[in-house]
Each structure stands twice: as structure tokens, then as C-alpha cells.
């Protein structure tokens, strides 16, 4: 049985933590969280922050999100 990897998120206006399952991206060999999955949990989300830094979206070879 494979283990589901989770990433914790919370809205700036709340202390409630929401854990979102990651997806494995075989092209980059890493687990990621898709923006659409974040938006399903946080309807008004505009971006994701890691402290003071904005988290960049995953892009393809043409820098398209």
C-alpha cells in the first residue's frame, strides 16, 4: 500500500490547517500540488506563500503554467 503524501496549507485569515494530497509528476520526478486542487479547498485563493516569498507555479519547457 503506497503512502499518500500531504501538503499543509492555511488561509492567512485562519489558523485551521487543510492538508491537500500531492500528485506525482513523472516528468520531474517529484510530488506536486496542483493549483486547481488548492482552489477547490480555498475558493478565493490568489497565490501561495512560503513565509514572505510567493510560490511559483510549475511551468513546462516554454515557461507556460
Phi, psi and omega in degrees: 000126181277148181274134176278125177270135183242150174239130182273137177224155170208151178285147180303330183271007186218159173254002179285127180267134176245124179263126182246128178297144177274165173241143178272125177257106183294337180292324181252351178070029181224160174274137181228165170243123181282143179304321180297328177289322176295316181294333176294328180270329183233089188304325184259017183297136177249330180199174175240135181245147171240090187070239180269353185258139175283139178275127182283151175283149174293137180233161177270191181296342178260013182062026175270135180288000000 
